[in-house]
Structure formats: C-alpha cells, structure tokens
Amino acid sequence: GTASGTAAVNGITATPSTWALGRVPLNVAVRPTWTIQNDATDEVTIGEPHAQVNEGCCPGAFTLQGSDTLTPGSEAELTFELSMHPGMDGAHDMTVHVPIQRADGTTDTLTLNVAGNFRD
C-alpha cells in the first residue's frame, strides 16, 4: 500500500495519516502501522483506538508497541490487522480515532484513515 500525510493535534503526530492499501488478495493479512510521536512539552497517554467503518467491515484488534504513556520526544507504533475472506470482499474504508489524554484531563483525537479493495 501507499502511506501518505501526517495527522497532528496539539504537538502529537501520527505518520502516516492515510494508508491506501490498493488491491489486497483475500485471506492475506495486511498490517497498517502508524508512528505516534509526542512533540509537545507535556506527557500524554494514548487511549483505546476505535475504528469507524465507513465501508466494508471487520477491523482487527489494535496493538500498541511501546508505552501508552509518551513523554516529550518519545514515540510508539500503532498497528492492526486486516484480513478478509470470501464473502467479505470489496472496498473497505475506515477512519481510526486515537484519543490522546493530556495531564490536565483534556482529550484530543488523532484521526487516521485506511482503505483497500479486498478481492482475488
């Protein structure tokens, strides 16, 4: 697939902001990955990501490699698995919402995108 862009909210970035997976064969697992970095001056906590399904179905579980608490200058990798079987073929489009909790109790949300066409 093709990765592009950077999502940013109050000093927290996610690269890429968009994964365009293109055509993906059925029964093949793909794992879009985003690097979340804290360029702010305060520590933040990455909350539980949520996939909003715009088209298609069935996002996998999210995995965070690294700590969910990011000190200034640190980063973590977020990934999840997509694998479609016959009957789930076709276009898939998802918006991934990643809550970022700040020390003062406020929450920002990184918005990421992933799309692909799953078919043989």
C-alpha positions, 0 to 999 in steps of 0.5 A: 500500500501507499502511506501518505500525510501526517495527522497532528493535534496539539504537538502529537503526530501520527505518520502516516495519516492515510494508508491506501492499501490498493488491491489486497488478495483475500485471506492475506493479512495486511498490517497498517502501522502508524508512528505516534510521536509526542512533540509537545512539552507535556506527557500524554497517554494514548487511549483505546483506538476505535475504528469507524467503518465507513465501508466494508467491515471487520477491523482487527484488534489494535496493538500498541508497541511501546508505552501508552504513556509518551513523554516529550520526544518519545514515540510508539507504533500503532498497528492492526490487522486486516484480513478478509475472506470470501464473502467479505470482499470489496472496498473497505474504508475506515477512519481510526480515532486515537484519543490522546489524554493530556495531564490536565484531563483534556482529550484530543483525537488523532484521526487516521484513515485506511482503505483497500479493495479486498478481492482475488 
